[in-house]
Amino acid sequence: MTVPLPLNERPALEAYPFLTVHPVRYGDLDPNNHVNNAVIGTYLEIGRTEFFDREGIRLTAEGRGISLVHMEVEFHREILYPGFVQIVSGIRRVGSSSLTFDQAVFVDGVRHISASTTTAQVDKATKRSTPWNDVQRAKFERLMMR
């Protein structure tokens, strides 16, 4: 596990190359009337999926797929209903077949969740990681967190 940055040293909302807005659904709530911690994983997945879609990066073509291989989440504030979440994502590291993302969930511009997620490209037939090609790597470069 990495040592987390203090909250006041985290990147601002505007520092992330990708942002999507998603409604908080009533079904996202737990008995404490705030968004269930399991739903945060779904919000982060929405962020990564829409990130790839917007950039035209198709990870499921040509016999390839993408798998989540690691996720670290910090909960700073509860998320309440009704409302909207701002899900932000940026690439921190490109490995031979993996991507590590810096992700966060904001509400009204205030950070509620910080996360680091790593995905790997896999060959669907062998279920083994498969390297990024040059076209993919070129697209990733402009989506890096600076």
Disulfide bonds with the S-S distance in Angstrom:
none
